[in-house]
Amino acid sequence: MTYPVGTGAAAAAAAGPGAADTPGCRSGRLKVFLGAAPGVGKTYRMLDEGRRRAARGVDVVVAFAECHQRPNTVAMLGGMEMLPRAEREYRGSSFPEMDLDAVLARKPQVALVDELAHTNVPGGRHAKRWEDVQELLKAGIDVVTTVNIQHLESLNDVVQKITGIPQRETVPDEIVRHAHQIELVDLPAEALRRRMAHGNIYAREKVDAALANYFRVGNLTALRELALLWVAGRVDEALQRYRSEHGIGGVWETRERVVVALTGGPEGETLIRRAARIADRSAGGDLLAVHIARSDGLTDASPAALAKQRELIESLGGSYHSVVGDHIPTALLDFARAENATQLVMGTSRRGQLLRFLTGPGVGEITTELSGDIDVHRVTHERAGRGRLLPSSANALPMSRRVAGPVAGFVLPILLTAVLSNTRGHLNLTSEALLFLLTVVGVACIGGVLSALLASITTSLLLNYYFIPPIGQFSIGTPDNALALAVFAVVAVTVAAIVDRSLRLSRRAASATAEAETLSSLAGSIVRGDQAVAALLERTREAFGMDSAVLVDEAGAPEPEADGAATVKVPVGQDSLLVLRGRTLAASERRVLIAFAAHVSAALERARLAEAAAEIEPVKAGDRMRTALLAAVSHDLRTPLASTWAAVSSLRSRDVEFSDEDRDELLATAEESLAKLNRLVDNLLDMSRLQAGALTLHRQPTALADVLPLALDTLPESPVGIVTQGLAKTADVVADPPLLERVVANLVANAVRHTPSGKDVLVSASALGSRVELRVVDQGPGLRPEDRDRVFEPFQRMGDTDNTTGLGLGLALSRGLAEAMGGTLTPEETPGGGLTMVLSLPAAEGAEGAEDAEGADAGEADEATEAIEEVQA
């Protein structure tokens, strides 16, 4: 399956900074074969792609291909030009690497580069192969490469949870995301296991361990789903970009997206859960919640309720959005279409039947009528029909009320006149005037001041003609009646104006509330730290319904484009501008935008401070290390020096005559103190060499049964016994013998120090796949789970209170030496109490695969067997 993903600016981004600045040189295009799991055939597909391009006359070279001795893959290299590899020396061994300079000098049209996530052997220009690929792209060379889904940075922790195996090599998602094409190489789990069983992936001696661990059906199925979903997300990004570039507003039902409209009312949780169930019915469906804040929006929306509903939607895997809109149905549908939503979930109206009759169709009815190809779900809830949910007007009265107002101003006075005429004699003139005045107020509530003015004129005429003597004439018989009619008209107009003004002030208050809700939601995101600058810009774009929102330097602000879209620029900080393109913003919206810009400025400053803090952290760590070193050296080096000094001074003294026995004891004390001092200095030197990467290794097959006696000879006598188990039966390990002796001695010394007198320390060995595990088991107090990582930090003495047990470098040095030899050192709890240190090293028969630099893809077989069930001594 091939997916076009990045073009134009995206492809240039993949080529790295400055790629587009090279005069006369286009950036190369990147194609990635993304493997769902090791062994699916991504290298084979890469080579097949190269052969097909070469057959079309394209200049193709194989810059680097790792075939893992698989016959079918090796056969694909036949007839292809292969550039020689660069041999690099590292820790006493030689490793082949891609010769970047040779590829640049050859400058083919297309370079095939395998294993994008590979870590280069030190000595080259870049630490990672993906950085080499970026340089090739910058030089205008197209690159076809491969990578497995478990090596993507964003999925690293997810893959570890699934397989139990940490992925030491990763590649940033952006590198793969911005590729011109991504082609997924996939196999069903059972088909891949058959390939493994037939010996088409790993050597036969490794097949059983791999099938029982990494290549279990559950692991492979989960990795396959991760790959499919990740690629689907990238395809969706490309589709959204295409729709935006081509101005496509209609819904393309390529993927279910469910939008739920929230008002802040008590029905919100019901709507969210219903929308989540709808989204779950389609695998991979997206769930989005949106709250529309508008000028005459919901006046009883609770910020606390909205915050609670936001937490609920995010806990269900959805996303929350707040959008400013003048007309709720239009704003809802604009948001839904911008997100390519297929379904919209909203609650039924909380307005009663009488209010719906008087005010016309509500938000739900209008939204349904305008929805077009978006399915609208009207969900009933416990608050339906029990109170006002949303007014149906926008900035002004809706058309229904603008029409109903004048009609009511003319019809209602006539109807009241007919009723009062039939009851003449039962009411006096004052009561009749008050009823007409009440009618005018009612019309003002329906249609505003203009309708009330029409009603006041109509009622004045009707009151004069039918109820003020002489009846039946438009004349007034007495001055009192003339005054009453004039006062009636003034009061009617005044009351109508006051009612209209109160409605306008209510809308303004609602507008301010909507702005406050939007800014409160945004501020909450900033305080929680869950909005990076890029995400905040996207939030700003969607909140104001713009086409784009970017942050640029003030000197490089873009000029307005010729497509007619409005451009809005707002200063952010001292030297940046927030630039939005799209519709023209109203003055009230610009006020809110300025507040958004302030938040963007704060987030930008926060990012800069975080970057500065990250730069300072290594310096602080170095200071802490130096402080700890000085504190430890001031005591631990001084103690053996003082003992030696005292012994030697006593022996040189001529004031005391020592017996041969006393002399021997003093010499033994000096010898023991100097030996301890020598061990401390050796540990300090080795730790400094490890941290500087200057430790020289000479790895070779080594028998654990030969190493243990030498390690025990360096330890002082102790009442704690040492029992061995299985050392002579296990395979040799690949290690540096003197360094392995140091590691074993440190581990045994640590176990002896914490094991009570009269009990034994167990040292056992067992083979697990292509590795050998050495376990050093003590029966001491053990460690708390939270201390198991700290115990490997330098100058830590876990459980020691007398400050006489050394610098606290033993375990830190042991782990560093173990990792330098290609092994691991991890702590486990001893059944019945105590601590077990597990030293895992590559077996000698797997030395060739184990010596690949920093766990390259050739070491995938080793990674596949590292999570075999633990054997507890």
C-alpha positions in Angstrom: 0.0 0.0 0.0 1.5 3.3 -1.1 0.4 6.6 0.4 1.4 10.0 -0.9 2.1 12.1 2.2 4.2 15.1 1.9 4.7 17.5 -1.0 6.1 21.0 -1.5 6.9 22.6 1.8 6.5 19.3 3.6 9.1 17.6 1.4 11.5 20.5 1.9 11.0 20.1 5.7 12.1 16.5 5.4 15.2 17.5 3.6 16.3 19.5 6.6 17.1 23.2 7.3 18.5 25.1 4.4 17.6 22.5 1.7 15.6 25.0 -0.2 18.3 27.6 0.0 20.8 25.7 -2.2 21.0 27.6 -5.5 20.1 25.5 -8.6 19.5 22.4 -6.5 16.1 20.9 -5.8 15.6 19.0 -2.6 15.5 15.2 -2.9 12.4 13.2 -2.4 12.1 10.7 0.4 10.2 7.4 0.1 9.9 5.2 3.2 9.0 1.5 3.3 7.4 1.3 6.8 7.5 -2.2 8.2 4.8 -3.4 10.6 7.3 -5.8 12.2 10.8 -7.2 11.6 10.9 -9.6 8.7 7.9 -8.4 6.7 10.1 -7.8 3.7 10.8 -4.0 3.7 14.4 -4.4 2.5 13.2 -6.7 -0.3 10.6 -4.1 -1.3 13.2 -1.3 -1.2 15.6 -3.3 -3.5 12.7 -4.2 -5.8 11.8 -0.5 -6.1 15.4 0.3 -7.0 15.5 -2.4 -9.7 12.2 -1.1 -11.3 13.5 2.5 -11.3 16.8 1.3 -12.8 14.9 -0.5 -15.5 13.2 2.8 -16.4 16.6 4.4 -16.9 17.0 6.1 -13.5 20.5 6.2 -12.0 20.1 4.1 -8.9 22.8 2.9 -6.4 22.6 0.8 -3.3 24.2 3.1 -0.7 23.5 0.6 2.2 21.5 -2.6 2.4 21.4 -5.1 5.3 20.2 -8.4 4.0 20.7 -10.4 7.2 21.8 -13.4 5.0 18.3 -13.9 3.7 18.7 -15.6 0.3 15.7 -13.9 -1.5 16.9 -10.5 -0.3 20.5 -11.2 -1.3 19.4 -12.2 -4.8 17.7 -8.8 -5.3 21.2 -7.2 -5.2 22.3 -9.0 -8.3 23.1 -6.6 -11.1 22.7 -3.5 -9.0 25.5 -1.0 -8.4 26.6 -1.1 -4.7 28.8 1.6 -3.2 31.6 0.3 -1.0 31.0 0.6 2.8 33.2 2.6 5.2 34.9 0.4 7.9 35.1 2.1 11.3 37.0 1.0 14.3 35.1 1.1 17.6 36.1 -0.4 21.0 38.6 -2.7 19.3 36.2 -4.0 16.6 35.6 -3.0 13.0 32.0 -2.2 11.8 30.7 -1.5 8.2 28.8 1.8 7.8 27.3 3.7 4.8 30.0 5.9 3.2 28.1 9.2 3.1 30.9 11.0 1.3 31.1 8.3 -1.4 27.3 8.7 -2.0 27.6 12.5 -2.3 30.6 12.2 -4.6 28.8 9.6 -6.8 25.6 11.8 -6.8 23.1 9.3 -8.2 19.5 10.2 -8.9 18.3 7.7 -6.3 20.1 6.2 -3.3 18.8 3.1 -1.5 19.5 3.4 2.2 18.4 0.7 4.5 17.6 0.9 8.3 16.7 4.6 8.7 16.8 4.4 12.6 20.3 2.9 12.7 22.8 4.4 15.1 26.1 5.1 13.4 29.4 3.9 14.8 31.2 7.0 16.3 33.6 8.6 13.9 31.2 9.7 11.2 29.7 13.1 10.5 26.3 12.2 12.0 25.2 10.2 15.0 22.1 8.7 13.2 21.5 7.4 9.8 18.4 9.6 9.3 20.7 12.6 9.6 22.8 11.1 6.8 19.6 10.8 4.7 18.8 14.4 5.4 22.1 15.5 4.0 21.5 13.4 0.9 18.1 15.0 0.4 19.6 18.4 0.8 22.1 17.5 -2.0 19.2 16.8 -4.3 19.4 13.0 -4.2 16.2 11.0 -3.9 16.3 8.5 -1.1 14.4 5.2 -0.7 14.7 3.9 2.8 13.2 1.5 5.4 12.1 1.6 9.0 10.0 -0.5 11.4 7.0 1.0 13.2 8.6 0.2 16.6 11.4 2.7 15.8 9.1 5.7 15.6 9.8 8.1 18.5 6.1 8.7 19.4 5.4 4.9 19.6 8.5 4.0 21.6 6.8 3.6 25.0 3.7 2.0 23.4 5.8 -0.7 21.8 7.7 -1.4 25.0 4.4 -1.9 26.9 3.2 -4.3 24.2 6.4 -6.4 23.7 8.2 -5.7 27.0 11.3 -4.8 25.0 12.7 -1.2 25.0 13.6 0.1 21.6 17.0 1.7 21.9 17.0 3.2 18.4 14.4 5.7 17.3 13.8 8.1 14.5 11.7 11.3 14.9 8.2 11.0 13.5 8.6 14.2 11.6 11.3 12.7 9.4 8.9 9.9 8.3 5.8 12.1 8.3 7.3 14.5 5.8 8.3 11.8 3.4 7.0 12.3 -0.2 5.6 8.7 0.0 5.1 6.2 2.7 4.5 2.6 1.7 3.3 0.2 4.4 4.9 -3.3 4.2 2.6 -5.6 6.1 1.9 -9.3 6.7 -0.8 -11.1 8.8 0.6 -12.4 12.1 0.3 -16.1 11.1 2.0 -15.5 7.7 4.9 -13.8 9.4 5.3 -16.6 11.9 5.3 -19.1 9.0 8.1 -17.1 7.4 10.0 -17.2 10.7 9.4 -21.0 11.2 10.7 -21.7 7.6 14.0 -19.9 8.5 13.4 -17.0 6.1 14.0 -14.3 8.8 16.4 -15.5 11.5 18.9 -18.3 11.8 17.2 -21.6 12.8 18.7 -21.7 16.2 17.0 -18.4 17.1 13.6 -19.3 15.7 12.1 -21.0 18.7 13.0 -18.2 21.1 11.7 -15.5 18.7 8.4 -17.3 18.1 7.9 -17.7 21.8 8.6 -14.1 22.7 8.7 -11.1 20.3 6.9 -12.8 17.5 3.9 -13.9 19.5 0.5 -13.5 17.6 -0.6 -10.8 20.1 2.5 -8.8 19.7 2.5 -8.9 15.9 -1.3 -8.1 15.7 -0.8 -5.1 18.0 2.2 -3.8 16.0 0.3 -4.3 12.8 -2.6 -2.2 14.2 -0.2 0.5 15.3 1.3 0.7 11.8 -2.1 0.8 10.1 -3.4 3.5 12.4 -0.2 5.6 12.2 -0.2 5.5 8.4 -4.0 6.2 8.3 -3.3 9.3 10.4 -0.7 10.5 7.9 -3.0 9.9 5.0 -5.7 11.8 6.7 -3.3 14.8 7.2 -2.6 14.7 3.5 -6.3 14.6 2.7 -7.1 17.5 5.0 -4.2 19.5 3.4 -5.5 18.7 -0.1 -9.1 19.8 0.8 -7.8 23.0 2.3 -5.5 23.8 -0.7 -8.4 23.2 -3.2 -11.1 24.9 -1.1 -13.2 21.7 -0.8 -15.9 22.3 1.8 -18.1 19.2 1.3 -17.7 16.2 3.6 -15.7 13.3 2.2 -16.7 10.3 4.3 -13.3 8.6 4.3 -13.3 8.3 8.1 -16.0 8.6 10.7 -15.6 11.8 12.7 -18.3 12.6 15.3 -18.7 16.1 16.6 -20.7 16.7 19.8 -22.1 20.2 20.5 -21.8 21.3 24.1 -23.7 24.1 25.7 -22.4 23.8 29.3 -25.8 22.5 30.3 -26.4 19.4 32.5 -27.2 17.3 29.4 -23.5 17.5 28.2 -22.3 14.3 29.8 -25.2 12.3 28.2 -24.4 13.8 24.8 -20.6 13.0 25.2 -21.2 9.4 26.1 -23.7 8.9 23.3 -21.3 10.4 20.8 -18.4 8.2 22.1 -20.6 5.1 21.5 -21.3 6.3 18.0 -17.6 6.8 17.3 -16.7 3.4 18.8 -18.9 1.6 16.4 -16.4 2.5 13.6 -12.8 1.4 14.4 -10.5 4.5 14.3 -13.4 7.0 14.5 -12.5 10.4 15.9 -14.5 12.2 18.6 -14.5 16.0 18.9 -16.5 18.2 21.3 -17.2 21.9 20.4 -18.6 24.7 22.4 -19.8 27.8 20.5 -19.3 31.1 22.3 -21.3 33.8 20.6 -22.5 37.4 21.2 -26.1 36.3 22.2 -25.1 32.8 23.2 -26.2 30.8 26.2 -26.3 33.0 29.3 -26.4 30.1 31.8 -23.4 28.2 30.5 -21.3 27.1 33.4 -17.5 27.4 33.1 -17.2 24.7 35.7 -19.6 22.4 33.8 -17.7 23.0 30.6 -14.4 22.2 32.3 -15.9 18.9 33.7 -17.2 18.0 30.3 -13.8 18.7 28.7 -12.2 16.3 31.2 -14.7 13.7 30.3 -14.2 14.1 26.5 -10.5 13.9 26.9 -10.7 10.8 29.1 -12.7 9.1 26.3 -9.9 9.8 23.8 -11.6 12.9 22.2 -10.6 16.5 21.9 -12.3 19.7 23.1 -12.6 22.8 21.0 -14.1 26.3 21.7 -15.2 28.4 18.7 -16.4 32.0 18.6 -19.4 32.3 16.2 -22.2 34.8 15.6 -24.8 32.2 14.7 -24.7 28.8 16.4 -26.0 26.6 13.6 -23.7 28.2 11.1 -20.7 28.0 13.4 -21.4 24.4 14.3 -21.6 23.3 10.7 -18.6 25.4 9.7 -16.5 23.7 12.4 -17.9 20.2 11.4 -17.1 20.7 7.7 -13.6 22.1 8.5 -12.9 18.9 10.4 -14.5 16.7 7.7 -17.0 15.4 10.3 -19.5 12.9 9.2 -21.9 13.1 12.2 -23.1 15.8 14.5 -24.6 15.0 17.9 -26.7 17.6 19.7 -29.3 17.6 22.4 -33.0 18.2 21.9 -34.2 21.7 22.9 -34.8 22.5 26.6 -37.4 25.1 25.6 -41.0 24.4 26.3 -43.7 24.0 23.6 -45.1 27.4 24.2 -41.7 29.1 23.8 -40.9 27.2 20.7 -44.3 28.2 19.2 -43.7 31.9 20.0 -40.0 32.1 19.0 -40.0 29.8 16.0 -37.5 27.0 15.2 -34.5 26.6 17.5 -30.8 25.8 17.0 -31.5 22.0 16.5 -34.1 22.5 13.7 -32.0 25.1 11.9 -28.8 23.0 12.1 -30.6 20.0 10.8 -32.1 22.0 7.9 -28.6 23.4 6.9 -26.6 20.2 7.6 -26.5 18.9 4.1 -24.4 15.7 4.0 -23.6 15.7 7.7 -25.8 13.3 9.7 -27.4 15.1 12.7 -28.3 13.1 15.8 -30.9 14.8 18.1 -30.4 13.1 21.4 -33.2 13.3 24.1 -32.1 13.9 27.7 -33.6 14.4 31.1 -33.7 18.3 30.6 -35.5 18.2 27.3 -38.4 20.7 27.3 -37.7 21.9 30.8 -36.0 25.1 30.3 -34.3 27.4 27.7 -31.3 25.9 26.1 -30.3 28.3 23.4 -31.9 31.4 22.0 -32.6 31.3 18.3 -31.4 34.8 17.5 -28.0 35.9 16.4 -26.7 39.5 16.8 -30.2 40.9 15.9 -33.7 39.3 16.2 -34.3 36.3 14.0 -36.4 36.8 10.9 -39.4 35.1 12.5 -39.5 37.7 15.3 -38.8 40.6 13.0 -41.9 39.6 11.0 -44.0 38.6 14.0 -43.3 41.9 15.8 -45.0 44.4 13.4 -47.8 41.9 12.7 -48.4 41.6 16.5 -48.2 45.4 16.8 -51.1 45.7 14.4 -53.2 42.6 15.1 -53.1 42.4 18.9 -54.5 45.9 19.5 -57.4 45.1 17.1 -58.1 41.8 18.8 -58.1 43.5 22.2 -60.4 46.2 20.9 -62.9 43.6 19.7 -62.8 41.9 23.1 -63.2 45.1 25.1 -66.0 46.3 22.8 -68.1 43.2 23.7 -67.5 43.9 27.4 -68.2 47.6 27.3 -69.5 48.9 30.6 -67.6 46.4 32.8 -64.3 48.3 32.8 -63.5 52.0 33.0 -61.3 54.0 30.7 -58.2 53.6 33.0 -58.4 49.8 33.1 -58.9 49.8 29.3 -55.8 52.0 28.8 -53.7 49.8 31.0 -54.7 46.7 29.0 -53.6 48.4 25.8 -50.4 49.5 27.5 -49.7 45.8 28.5 -50.3 44.9 24.8 -47.6 47.4 23.7 -45.1 45.9 26.2 -45.8 42.4 24.9 -45.2 43.6 21.4 -41.9 45.2 22.5 -40.8 41.9 23.9 -41.6 40.1 20.6 -40.4 42.6 18.0 -38.4 45.3 19.7 -38.8 49.1 19.8 -40.0 49.6 16.2 -42.8 47.1 16.6 -43.7 48.6 19.9 -43.9 52.1 18.3 -46.2 50.7 15.6 -48.3 49.1 18.4 -48.4 52.4 20.4 -49.7 54.3 17.4 -52.3 51.6 16.6 -53.5 51.4 20.2 -53.7 55.2 20.5 -55.9 55.5 17.5 -58.1 52.6 18.6 -58.4 53.9 22.2 -59.4 57.3 20.9 -62.0 56.0 18.4 -63.6 53.3 20.4 -63.2 54.2 24.1 -62.7 58.0 24.5 -65.8 60.2 24.1 -67.1 61.2 21.6 -67.0 57.5 20.7 -66.8 56.7 17.0 -64.8 59.8 16.2 -61.1 60.7 16.1 -61.6 63.6 18.4 -61.3 64.2 22.2 -64.1 65.9 24.1 -62.2 67.0 27.3 -58.6 68.1 28.0 -58.3 65.3 30.6 -58.9 62.7 28.0 -56.3 64.4 25.7 -53.8 64.4 28.5 -54.5 60.7 29.2 -54.0 59.7 25.6 -50.8 61.7 25.4 -49.4 60.2 28.6 -50.4 56.7 27.3 -48.5 57.2 24.1 -45.3 58.5 25.9 -45.5 55.7 28.5 -45.9 53.0 25.7 -42.9 54.3 23.7 -40.8 54.7 26.9 -41.6 51.2 28.2 -40.9 49.7 24.7 -37.5 51.5 24.5 -36.6 50.3 28.0 -37.5 46.7 27.2 -35.5 46.9 23.9 -32.5 48.4 25.7 -32.6 45.7 28.4 -32.5 43.0 25.7 -29.6 44.6 24.0 -27.7 44.9 27.3 -28.4 41.3 27.9 -26.9 40.3 24.6 -23.8 42.4 25.4 -23.5 40.7 28.7 -23.8 37.3 27.0 -21.2 38.4 24.5 -18.8 39.3 27.3 -19.5 36.0 29.0 -18.8 34.1 25.8 -15.5 35.9 25.4 -14.6 35.2 29.0 -15.4 31.5 28.6 -13.2 31.2 25.6 -10.3 33.0 27.2 -10.8 31.0 30.5 -10.6 27.7 28.5 -7.5 29.0 26.8 -5.9 30.2 30.0 -6.6 26.8 31.6 -4.7 25.1 28.8 -1.7 27.4 29.3 -1.7 26.8 33.0 -1.8 23.1 32.7 1.0 23.2 30.1 -0.9 21.0 27.6 -0.6 23.5 24.7 2.6 23.9 22.8 3.0 27.0 20.6 2.0 25.1 17.4 -1.1 23.6 19.1 -2.0 27.1 20.5 -1.8 28.6 17.0 -4.1 25.9 15.7 -6.5 26.6 18.6 -6.5 30.3 17.6 -7.2 29.4 14.0 -10.1 27.2 14.7 -11.5 29.5 17.4 -11.9 32.4 15.0 -12.7 30.2 11.9 -9.6 31.4 9.9 -7.9 29.5 7.1 -4.4 29.7 8.7 -2.6 31.1 11.8 1.2 31.4 11.8 3.9 33.1 13.9 6.5 35.0 12.0 9.3 37.5 12.6 8.2 41.1 12.4 10.7 41.8 9.7 9.5 38.9 7.6 5.7 39.5 7.8 4.0 38.2 4.6 2.3 40.6 2.2 -1.5 40.2 1.6 -2.2 37.6 -1.1 -4.2 38.2 -4.2 -6.9 35.5 -3.5 -9.1 38.0 -1.6 -8.6 36.5 1.8 -8.3 39.0 4.6 -5.0 39.1 6.6 -5.0 40.1 10.3 -1.7 40.8 12.1 -1.3 41.1 15.8 2.0 41.8 17.6 3.3 38.9 19.8 6.1 39.9 22.1 8.8 42.3 20.9 9.8 40.9 17.6 7.0 38.5 16.4 3.6 38.8 14.7 0.6 36.5 14.8 -0.7 36.4 11.2 -4.2 35.0 10.4 -5.7 34.6 7.0 -9.3 34.1 6.2 -12.5 36.1 6.9 -12.7 39.7 8.1 -12.9 39.9 11.9 -15.3 42.2 13.7 -14.1 44.7 16.2 -15.3 42.6 19.1 -13.5 39.6 17.8 -10.3 41.6 17.4 -10.4 42.4 21.1 -10.5 38.7 21.9 -7.8 38.0 19.3 -5.5 40.4 21.2 -6.0 38.4 24.3 -5.2 35.2 22.4 -2.0 36.8 21.1 -1.0 37.5 24.7 -1.4 33.9 25.5 0.7 32.9 22.5 3.3 35.4 23.6 3.3 33.8 27.1 3.6 30.3 25.6 6.4 31.4 23.3 8.3 32.9 26.3 7.7 29.8 28.3 9.1 27.6 25.5 12.2 29.8 25.4 12.7 29.6 29.1 12.3 25.8 29.0 14.9 25.7 26.3 17.3 27.8 28.4 16.6 25.7 31.4 17.4 22.5 29.4 20.7 24.0 28.4 21.5 24.8 32.0 20.6 21.4 33.3 23.8 19.6 32.2 25.8 22.3 33.9 23.8 21.8 37.1 24.3 18.0 36.8 28.0 18.5 36.4 28.1 20.7 39.5 26.1 18.2 41.5 28.6 15.5 40.4 31.6 17.5 41.4 30.0 18.4 44.7 29.2 14.7 45.4 32.7 13.7 44.3 34.4 16.2 46.7 32.2 15.2 49.6 32.9 11.5 49.0 36.6 12.0 48.3 37.0 14.1 51.4 36.0 11.1 53.6 36.5 7.9 51.7 40.0 8.6 50.3 41.1 10.2 53.5 40.3 7.2 55.6 42.7 4.7 54.0 45.3 7.4 53.7 45.0 8.1 57.4 45.3 4.4 58.2 48.3 3.9 56.0 49.9 7.1 57.4 49.5 5.9 60.9 50.9 2.5 60.3 53.9 3.8 58.4 54.6 6.5 61.0 54.4 4.0 63.8 56.9 1.7 62.0 59.4 4.5 61.5 59.1 5.7 65.0 62.2 4.9 67.1 60.5 5.6 70.4 58.6 2.3 70.4 60.1 -1.1 70.0 57.6 -3.3 68.1 57.5 -7.0 68.2 57.5 -9.1 65.0 53.8 -9.7 65.5 53.0 -6.0 65.9 55.1 -5.1 62.9 53.4 -7.6 60.7 50.0 -6.3 61.9 50.9 -2.7 61.1 52.2 -3.8 57.7 49.0 -5.7 57.0 47.0 -2.6 58.0 49.0 -0.4 55.6 48.7 -3.0 52.8 44.9 -3.4 53.3 44.4 0.4 53.4 46.5 0.9 50.3 44.6 -1.9 48.5 41.4 -0.1 49.4 42.7 3.2 48.2 43.8 1.6 45.0 40.3 0.2 44.4 38.8 3.6 45.0 41.1 5.3 42.6 40.6 2.6 40.0 36.8 3.0 40.3 37.1 6.8 39.9 39.3 6.5 36.9 37.1 3.9 35.2 33.9 6.0 35.9 35.5 9.1 34.4 36.6 7.0 31.4 33.1 5.6 31.0 31.5 9.1 31.1 34.1 10.4 28.6 33.6 7.4 26.3 37.3 6.6 26.4 37.2 3.1 27.9 39.0 0.6 25.6 37.4 -2.8 25.3 38.8 -6.1 24.1 35.8 -8.4 23.9 36.3 -12.1 23.4 34.6 -15.4 24.4 34.9 -15.7 28.2 33.9 -18.5 30.5 32.0 -17.4 33.6 33.5 -20.3 35.6 37.0 -18.8 35.0 36.0 -15.3 35.9 34.3 -15.9 39.2 37.4 -17.3 41.1 39.5 -14.4 40.0 36.8 -12.0 41.1 36.5 -13.7 44.5 40.3 -13.5 45.1 40.1 -9.7 45.1 37.5 -9.6 48.0 38.4 -9.6 51.7 37.5 -12.5 53.9 33.9 -12.6 55.1 31.7 -14.8 57.3 29.2 -14.9 54.5 29.4 -18.0 52.2 29.3 -18.0 48.4 27.4 -20.7 46.6 27.7 -21.2 42.8 25.2 -22.8 40.5 25.3 -23.6 36.7 28.4 -21.6 35.8 30.2 -24.5 34.2 27.2 -25.6 32.2 26.4 -22.3 30.5 27.9 -21.0 27.2 30.8 -18.6 27.1 29.9 -14.9 27.0 31.3 -12.1 24.8 33.0 -9.7 27.2 36.3 -8.1 28.2 37.7 -10.5 30.8 39.3 -8.0 33.2 36.3 -5.7 33.1 33.9 -8.6 33.6 36.0 -9.6 36.6 35.5 -6.1 38.0 31.8 -6.2 37.5 31.4 -9.7 39.1 33.6 -8.6 42.0 31.6 -5.5 42.6 28.3 -7.4 42.5 29.5 -10.1 44.9 31.0 -7.6 47.3 27.7 -5.7 47.3 25.8 -8.9 48.0 28.2 -9.9 50.8 27.9 -6.5 52.4 24.1 -6.8 52.7 23.8 -10.5 53.6 23.5 -11.3 57.3 26.3 -13.4 58.8 25.7 -17.1 58.6 23.8 -16.9 55.3 25.0 -17.5 51.8 25.2 -15.4 48.6 24.1 -17.4 45.5 25.8 -16.8 42.2 24.0 -18.7 39.3 24.1 -18.7 35.6 21.6 -19.7 32.9 21.2 -19.4 29.1 18.2 -17.5 27.6 18.1 -17.6 23.9 21.2 -15.8 22.5 22.1 -14.4 25.9 23.5 -15.6 29.2 22.3 -14.3 32.5 24.4 -14.2 35.7 22.4 -13.7 38.9 24.0 -12.6 42.2 21.4 -13.2 44.9 21.7 -11.8 48.5 19.3 -12.3 51.4 19.6 -8.8 52.9 17.0 -6.1 53.5 16.5 -5.5 49.7 15.5 -2.2 48.1 12.3 -0.3 47.7 11.0 -0.2 44.1 11.5 3.6 43.9 15.2 3.1 44.9 16.1 0.5 42.2 17.1 3.1 39.7 18.9 5.4 42.2 21.2 2.6 43.3 23.0 2.9 40.0 23.7 6.6 40.4 27.3 7.5 41.4 27.9 8.3 45.1 24.7 6.6 46.3 25.0 4.4 49.4 21.5 2.8 49.6 21.0 1.4 53.1 24.4 2.4 54.4 24.3 4.8 57.4 27.9 4.6 58.7 29.5 6.2 55.6 32.3 3.6 55.7 31.5 1.5 52.7 33.2 3.4 49.9 32.4 6.0 47.3 29.1 4.4 46.2 30.6 3.8 42.7 30.5 0.0 42.6 27.0 -0.5 41.1 27.2 2.6 38.9 30.5 1.4 37.5 29.2 -2.1 37.1 26.2 -1.1 35.1 28.4 1.2 32.9 30.9 -1.6 32.2 28.1 -4.1 31.5 26.5 -1.8 29.0 29.8 -1.0 27.4 30.3 -4.7 26.8 26.8 -5.0 25.2 25.1 -6.3 28.3 22.6 -5.0 30.9 22.4 -4.9 34.7 19.0 -4.9 36.3 17.8 -5.4 39.9 15.1 -7.8 41.0 13.5 -8.7 44.2 14.7 -11.9 45.8 11.9 -14.3 46.9 11.8 -14.4 50.6 13.7 -11.1 51.0 16.8 -9.6 49.5 18.0 -8.3 46.2 19.0 -10.1 43.0 21.4 -8.4 40.5 20.9 -9.8 36.9 23.8 -9.4 34.6 22.8 -10.2 31.0 25.6 -10.7 28.3 25.5 -11.9 24.7 26.5 -15.6 24.4 29.6 -16.3 22.4 27.8 -18.1 19.6 25.9 -14.9 19.0 28.9 -12.7 19.1 28.7 -11.6 15.5 25.2 -10.3 15.9 25.9 -8.9 19.4 28.8 -6.8 18.3 26.8 -4.6 15.9 27.2 -1.0 17.0 24.6 0.2 19.4 21.9 -2.4 18.6 21.4 -1.8 14.9 18.6 -3.5 13.0 20.9 -6.6 12.6 20.5 -7.0 16.4 16.7 -7.3 16.2 17.0 -11.0 16.9 18.7 -10.2 20.2 15.9 -7.7 21.0 13.4 -10.3 20.2 14.7 -12.6 22.9 15.5 -10.2 25.7 12.0 -10.4 27.2 11.9 -14.2 27.8 10.4 -15.1 31.1 12.7 -14.5 34.0 14.4 -17.5 35.7 14.4 -17.0 39.5 17.2 -18.7 41.4 
